[in-house]
Amino acid sequence: MSEERKSRLEELRAAEAKLLVPTYDRNAVLFERGEGVHLMDENGVRYLDLLSGIGVNALGYGHPAIERAIAEQSQKLIHTSNLYFHRGQAELALRLVERTGLDRVFFANTGTEAWEGALKFARAHAGMLRAEGKPIGRKFLAMEQSFHGRTYGSVATTHKLKYREPFEPVMPGVEFVRFNDVSDLRTKFSDEVCAVLVESIQGEGGIRPLSAEFAHAARELTRTTGALLVVDEIQVGMGRTGRWFGYQHLGIVPDMTTIAKPLAGGIPLGAIVCTDEVARAIHPGMHGTTFGGGPLACAVAIAVIDAIEREGLLTHATEVGGYFQDRLRGLQKRHPSIVEVRGMGLMVAAELDSAELGKQVVQRMLERRILINCTSETVLRFLPPLVVTKAHVDEVVEALDAILSEAVAENAAQTAGGKSNG
Ligand SMILES: *Cc1c(COP(=O)(O)O)cnc(C)c1O
């Protein structure tokens, strides 16, 4: 049986190696089904999923509300284009406006596409202000360790060189500010800046929360010139932190925010939510998309939001996330290789003292049928479905405990071996 499994996986691997552009270095698992917080491989072996498709599957797998929305909407209408009305956009936009504290929505398909649109809106808004006689430039201030996506504008505002360098020249006019460094922000801010760009918690950057002090400084500075404060909530938003949006923990309201990953429960959908003031700069024909905000994606997103509400998942995320962090802190006391535990709600990280250990832990968790990943080289990242329970957390923490103990024992044995040989 396991030979058959190997061969099927090997077949796929060989076919992909020939047929796909080699952008991904996949783990050697073939998933075929999901149920709750578990994924099943082609032999029915169950994996506990603490990554939820990089924060996408917030309701887990096989949630009846999502299945029903897809079944019902797919029988009525899947796509019409943005040339005509359908029922979904206004109904979903109302839910997003109510929860963000902002006024208007533009629907895109993915995270990077939402972010790309937000950059265009910010430049257009500054252009409108200039036409009205205000001195304001075109420059963006983005953060060090930021991640905003892979298209040209998004990648230009993404800090890591490896994402930008092979594709240069990228969009010009971006300067990076040291993360959470208010004095660096004050130095670099001027009326040349059309927008300050932040994530409320840096995701790919290692689950690093923006400080309230920095958020308030950015909010005040941008208000002095008419520049925009734009918060990327693509990974953080939609309830993961125990509130609908990460900036709601910081006591600020941005001019514009972007949402995507969990928005439509795995069906691609992104959104820009902005103020009336930002939207004043946009007129019919200036921006658009063929697929964005289609009937199917909107119907599913409505079902996702209503399920999060109905099932009390914000409170649940706070409770289980708090428990998760407590248990990891307990582990940290016994394992000095954990240098820091941080996060908010069910966006949780344990930073390790070496990149090698990070890789090893992810691999051994996979062998124990638990899915996590390591970002920013040393940061174990947990983005479980919001329906995860304390019992699942216990399972993960116990596995991590065992793996870290093994690693220490092995390293000690290696060191001892090295000594006796040397
Ligand atoms: C994933 C992510 C993006 C990009 O989203 P895609 O759907 O992959 O294009 C942008 N910003 C943040 C914070 C993200 O986590």
Ligand as a Chemical Component Dictionary entry (heavy atoms), coordinates in Angstrom:
data_LIG
# 
_chem_comp.id                   LIG 
_chem_comp.type                 NON-POLYMER 
_chem_comp.pdbx_formal_charge   0 
_chem_comp.three_letter_code    LIG 
# 
loop_
_chem_comp_atom.comp_id 
_chem_comp_atom.atom_id 
_chem_comp_atom.alt_atom_id 
_chem_comp_atom.type_symbol 
_chem_comp_atom.charge 
_chem_comp_atom.model_Cartn_x 
_chem_comp_atom.model_Cartn_y 
_chem_comp_atom.model_Cartn_z 
_chem_comp_atom.pdbx_ordinal 
LIG C1 C1 C 0 -0.764 36.487 0.886  1  
LIG C2 C2 C 0 -0.614 37.940 1.064  2  
LIG C3 C3 C 0 -0.689 38.813 -0.030 3  
LIG C4 C4 C 0 -0.840 38.315 -1.453 4  
LIG O1 O1 O 0 -2.012 37.597 -1.663 5  
LIG P1 P1 P 0 -2.133 36.620 -2.944 6  
LIG O2 O2 O 0 -3.554 36.182 -2.930 7  
LIG O3 O3 O 0 -1.148 35.513 -2.756 8  
LIG O4 O4 O 0 -1.813 37.444 -4.139 9  
LIG C5 C5 C 0 -0.587 40.166 0.221  10 
LIG N1 N1 N 0 -0.429 40.652 1.461  11 
LIG C6 C6 C 0 -0.360 39.836 2.539  12 
LIG C7 C7 C 0 -0.198 40.418 3.898  13 
LIG C8 C8 C 0 -0.429 38.456 2.377  14 
LIG O5 O5 O 0 -0.331 37.640 3.430  15 
# 
loop_
_chem_comp_bond.comp_id 
_chem_comp_bond.atom_id_1 
_chem_comp_bond.atom_id_2 
_chem_comp_bond.value_order 
_chem_comp_bond.pdbx_ordinal 
LIG C1 C2 SING 1  
LIG C2 C3 SING 2  
LIG C2 C8 DOUB 3  
LIG C3 C4 SING 4  
LIG C3 C5 DOUB 5  
LIG C4 O1 SING 6  
LIG O1 P1 SING 7  
LIG P1 O2 DOUB 8  
LIG P1 O3 SING 9  
LIG P1 O4 SING 10 
LIG C5 N1 SING 11 
LIG N1 C6 DOUB 12 
LIG C6 C7 SING 13 
LIG C6 C8 SING 14 
LIG C8 O5 SING 15 
# 
